[in-house]
Amino acid sequence: MTIKTNLTRRSFLQTSAAAAAASGLAAPLIAQDRVLKIGSYGGYFEDSFKQYVYPGFTEATGITVESVTQPNSADWLITMQQAAMAGTVPADLSLYARDTLIKASREEGLLAPLDMSKVPAASQLDPYFVFEDSPGVLGVGAMSWFSSMVINPDEIDAPASWADFWNTEIFEASLGIARRYNAGFMDVIAATFFDGEETFATNEGIIAITEKAAELKPNVALWWSAESQMEQAMKNLDVVAGTYYHDVAGIMAADGFPILSMFPKEGCVQDYGSWCLSGLSEKGAEAAEFVNYSSTPEVQAIMSRMIGTAPLLPQEATDLTDEEFAAVSGSPSIRPAYGAYLDNETFIQETWDAMLAEG
């Protein structure tokens, strides 16, 4: 499926988040001391939550939100580890990427299970986005985002498969591919040529993935590390296709640049963030109410429109139009081998980096 749209996360609609999200929710409770500290990534992302999500939650439940700026989830995990040792709670509820969530779940007491009896809306989510370990449910998906196939449609025809990137007659020295071993391209290769995530279960499978990546090297003009590198290479026509962020490509397209973000037949790499409760928090009830609120179709749609994240629900469960949904999401999805990247990180990284270093 090919996706092209002019709607982006910068296209703020004149929608009342409070009115839309409050529908179908319980009436506000009396809330003298009902305050919840919620951590989210700073800047535009946090500002959008403060403007479009938190006010509706407070109106619907009577719970006041104190917004806490958190860095990327890996650095935030260190902060929360240190806070737990000191007996403090910087945030009751935080956002963790799945790999960081897995790490946090392996430290006893760092996270507290959510009371899922108070989160009925989560039953509508794909079970993949509800992370359960021995203590119970430690993370419920908040939102997701995609790394996709992008092309310059003025220069080439849309490929049907990731496998087409290996065609030197079309793509010799013209691709831009994310450089980091865990940036998703290994998962693309596994899904396209092997048995998907299962391929990462053995060192032999990991070697097979990197050997297939090595075959692509004549077609790669840029192994990019920073988003700006790929953007500039596309604008300069140094590359005409590659891997990039679906929502950012939509922004570029809306600005008039010839770029098309696509979901080929194997799909694109989907990552996501989860709401997780601090093990020392005394706000489990309030946290469960917020997680339930953010899992509703109404709020998932608000986040897609206003923040540019992909919903964790099927489009038909929301009121998102085809154009709105295409701006942030698509199908099918490729799910990263999070467990392998954590458990076999050294071998995977060294094997991948050695492949890149070879002439």
C-alpha positions, -999 to 999 in steps of 0.1 A, spaced: 0 0 0 13 34 -9 5 64 13 7 101 3 -8 129 23 -6 166 30 -18 163 66 9 164 92 13 167 129 19 205 123 -16 208 110 -33 217 143 -70 213 139 -95 236 157 -108 207 179 -117 207 215 -97 179 231 -117 183 263 -151 180 247 -142 151 224 -123 130 249 -147 134 277 -175 116 258 -184 82 273 -162 87 304 -172 88 340 -183 120 355 -156 140 373 -149 130 409 -144 154 438 -106 159 438 -92 179 466 -59 160 466 -62 141 433 -30 152 416 -10 130 392 26 137 380 30 126 344 63 124 326 66 129 288 92 139 263 98 177 264 94 204 239 67 202 213 56 168 225 50 178 261 35 211 251 10 193 230 0 170 258 -5 200 281 -27 217 255 -47 189 240 -47 159 264 -43 169 301 -71 195 302 -97 170 289 -85 144 314 -89 169 343 -124 179 331 -134 142 328 -120 130 361 -113 160 383 -76 149 386 -50 176 382 -19 168 361 15 181 369 35 178 337 71 165 342 97 169 314 116 136 308 144 130 283 145 100 261 133 69 280 168 54 283 181 84 302 149 87 321 153 51 333 186 61 350 169 91 366 141 68 380 166 42 392 184 69 412 152 83 425 140 49 436 173 45 456 166 78 472 130 70 479 116 98 457 91 99 429 99 124 401 68 112 382 40 88 390 35 79 354 62 79 328 67 71 291 90 42 283 99 28 249 94 -10 248 132 -18 251 135 5 281 103 -10 296 118 -45 294 149 -33 312 128 -16 339 107 -47 343 138 -67 352 145 -45 382 124 -56 411 102 -28 425 111 -2 399 77 -4 383 43 -11 399 16 -31 382 -14 -12 369 -49 -21 382 -63 -32 349 -98 -35 364 -98 3 362 -84 4 326 -113 -12 306 -104 8 275 -71 -11 272 -91 -42 262 -96 -25 228 -58 -23 222 -38 -50 204 -25 -73 233 10 -66 220 8 -31 235 -1 -44 269 32 -55 286 27 -81 314 53 -96 336 52 -117 368 39 -88 390 12 -80 365 7 -54 337 37 -30 339 30 -10 308 1 0 286 8 15 252 3 52 248 10 58 212 33 46 183 53 58 154 68 43 122 100 42 103 90 37 67 103 33 32 106 67 15 112 75 -22 114 106 -44 84 99 -67 98 123 -93 129 101 -97 117 65 -94 86 43 -94 72 31 -61 87 -3 -51 64 -31 -41 88 -47 -17 119 -39 4 136 -66 -16 136 -41 -46 162 -21 -28 187 -48 -37 182 -42 -74 214 -24 -85 200 -15 -119 176 8 -101 193 18 -68 230 18 -74 246 43 -50 213 60 -43 198 48 -10 199 63 24 197 37 52 196 43 90 230 33 103 224 22 139 221 -16 144 188 -12 163 173 15 140 150 -11 124 167 -20 92 179 -54 106 142 -60 113 133 -51 78 158 -76 64 145 -103 88 109 -97 77 117 -95 40 141 -124 35 140 -146 66 116 -156 95 111 -122 110 118 -118 147 126 -155 151 157 -150 130 173 -131 159 171 -161 181 205 -175 170 239 -160 162 236 -177 128 204 -159 121 220 -125 131 250 -132 108 226 -141 79 209 -107 84 241 -88 83 254 -107 53 222 -98 34 228 -61 45 263 -64 31 249 -73 -3 231 -39 -3 262 -18 3 268 -10 -35 233 6 -35 238 27 -3 250 62 -8 244 72 29 243 53 61 227 81 81 229 86 119 210 119 122 176 128 108 190 159 92 215 139 72 188 120 54 167 151 49 195 170 32 206 140 11 170 136 -2 168 174 -10 202 173 -28 192 142 -47 222 124 -33 197 96 -25 163 89 -40 150 64 -16 157 48 18 145 46 54 131 76 73 104 86 97 69 84 84 55 115 101 86 137 92 83 126 56 47 138 57 59 172 69 84 174 41 57 165 16 33 191 30 61 217 25 62 208 -12 92 185 -13 88 154 -36 89 126 -10 66 97 -6 63 76 25 53 40 18 42 8 34 55 -20 11 40 -55 13 63 -65 42 53 -34 62 72 -7 80 89 -7 114 66 2 143 79 14 176 58 26 206 58 41 240 41 28 271 27 44 303 44 29 333 37 35 370 66 42 394 70 14 420 70 40 448 40 60 436 10 62 458 -11 74 428 -20 40 413 -57 48 412 -52 81 395 -26 66 371 -51 39 361 -77 65 353 -53 84 331 -42 52 313 -78 43 307 -85 78 294 -56 78 270 -66 44 257 -100 55 245 -106 59 208 -114 95 213 -81 104 229 -61 81 206 -76 101 177 -68 134 194 -32 124 198 -30 115 161 -44 148 150 -26 170 175 7 153 182 12 132 151 14 98 168 -1 66 154 -31 52 172 -29 18 189 -64 10 177 -77 1 142 -88 31 122 -124 20 122 -124 22 160 -117 59 158 -132 88 139 -100 94 120 -105 100 82 -85 81 57 -62 111 52 -57 117 89 -49 80 95 -25 78 66 -6 108 79 5 89 110 0 52 104 -2 23 79 -1 -14 76 13 -40 79 38 -34 107 72 -49 114 78 -53 152 114 -49 163 132 -78 180 134 -59 213 144 -89 234 173 -99 212 186 -64 211 188 -64 249 199 -100 255 224 -103 227 233 -66 222 270 -69 221 271 -96 194 245 -79 173 261 -45 175 297 -59 168 285 -80 139 266 -51 123 294 -26 129 319 -50 114 297 -53 83 296 -15 79 334 -12 84 342 -36 56 353 -21 23 
